[in-house]
Amino acid sequence: MSNVPLARRRLAEIRKTLAGLSAELEQLESMLWRRKVARPRSPVQSAAVDPATAAAIRRYARAHPHKSLQAIAVRFRTNAGRVSEAMQMDR
């Protein structure tokens, strides 16, 4: 998890304490801001993986041990990351 909010708070506290370094701390703090995404995200292309689908993925993978995660993902219209999560029982 990111510590950016904590860093912002601490920099503000330090800036108040050390008035001589205020300008430098302001510059550092401004470097911690991200600009918003310039374009909208792509539409969802992978099917959601519910518990039933995850169980089906695990059964299919056991029956076809030679298949890659990507091949299994194509079969279930999802992505290899979701297949990996299903195999690790994260889904």
C-alpha positions as semicolon CSV with decimal commas, in nm:
position;residue;x (nm);y (nm);z (nm)
1;M;0,000;0,000;0,000
2;S;0,120;0,350;-0,077
3;N;0,259;0,581;0,191
4;V;0,204;0,897;-0,015
5;P;-0,069;1,041;0,215
6;L;0,153;0,986;0,518
7;A;0,446;1,147;0,335
8;R;0,233;1,450;0,253
9;R;0,127;1,492;0,616
10;R;0,482;1,452;0,748
11;L;0,622;1,696;0,493
12;A;0,361;1,952;0,597
13;E;0,454;1,903;0,963
14;I;0,827;1,932;0,891
15;R;0,769;2,242;0,675
16;K;0,601;2,415;0,968
17;T;0,882;2,313;1,203
18;L;1,169;2,407;0,975
19;A;1,070;2,737;0,820
20;G;1,411;2,773;0,654
21;L;1,352;2,464;0,439
22;S;0,991;2,545;0,355
23;A;1,046;2,614;-0,016
24;E;1,237;2,290;-0,072
25;L;0,976;2,088;0,117
26;E;0,696;2,244;-0,088
27;Q;0,880;2,143;-0,403
28;L;0,919;1,785;-0,277
29;E;0,553;1,768;-0,179
30;S;0,443;1,884;-0,523
31;M;0,635;1,591;-0,673
32;L;0,404;1,347;-0,491
33;W;0,090;1,443;-0,681
34;R;-0,024;1,240;-0,980
35;R;-0,214;1,384;-1,268
36;K;-0,541;1,220;-1,359
37;V;-0,561;0,963;-1,635
38;A;-0,566;1,147;-1,967
39;R;-0,806;0,908;-2,134
40;P;-1,078;0,675;-2,014
41;R;-1,000;0,313;-1,946
42;S;-1,057;0,048;-2,207
43;P;-1,383;-0,144;-2,189
44;V;-1,380;-0,469;-1,992
45;Q;-1,298;-0,758;-2,224
46;S;-1,260;-1,048;-1,981
47;A;-1,549;-1,228;-1,819
48;A;-1,578;-1,203;-1,442
49;V;-1,473;-1,510;-1,246
50;D;-1,728;-1,621;-0,988
51;P;-1,675;-1,919;-0,754
52;A;-1,847;-2,160;-0,996
53;T;-1,627;-2,049;-1,285
54;A;-1,317;-2,072;-1,066
55;A;-1,408;-2,430;-0,977
56;A;-1,462;-2,510;-1,346
57;I;-1,122;-2,359;-1,428
58;R;-0,956;-2,577;-1,163
59;R;-1,131;-2,891;-1,293
60;Y;-1,032;-2,810;-1,652
61;A;-0,671;-2,740;-1,553
62;R;-0,647;-3,072;-1,366
63;A;-0,791;-3,255;-1,668
64;H;-0,554;-3,073;-1,908
65;P;-0,222;-3,030;-1,723
66;H;-0,035;-2,953;-2,047
67;K;-0,244;-2,640;-2,118
68;S;-0,092;-2,301;-2,044
69;L;-0,267;-2,043;-1,828
70;Q;-0,328;-1,837;-2,141
71;A;-0,491;-2,132;-2,323
72;I;-0,718;-2,194;-2,025
73;A;-0,799;-1,823;-2,006
74;V;-0,904;-1,819;-2,372
75;R;-1,128;-2,121;-2,313
76;F;-1,306;-1,944;-2,024
77;R;-1,302;-1,596;-2,186
78;T;-1,100;-1,441;-1,906
79;N;-0,733;-1,351;-1,861
80;A;-0,436;-1,555;-1,741
81;G;-0,419;-1,359;-1,415
82;R;-0,772;-1,467;-1,321
83;V;-0,686;-1,827;-1,410
84;S;-0,379;-1,806;-1,187
85;E;-0,592;-1,668;-0,902
86;A;-0,845;-1,950;-0,950
87;M;-0,565;-2,208;-0,943
88;Q;-0,423;-2,056;-0,622
89;M;-0,773;-2,052;-0,467
90;D;-0,766;-1,671;-0,450
91;R;-1,096;-1,661;-0,641
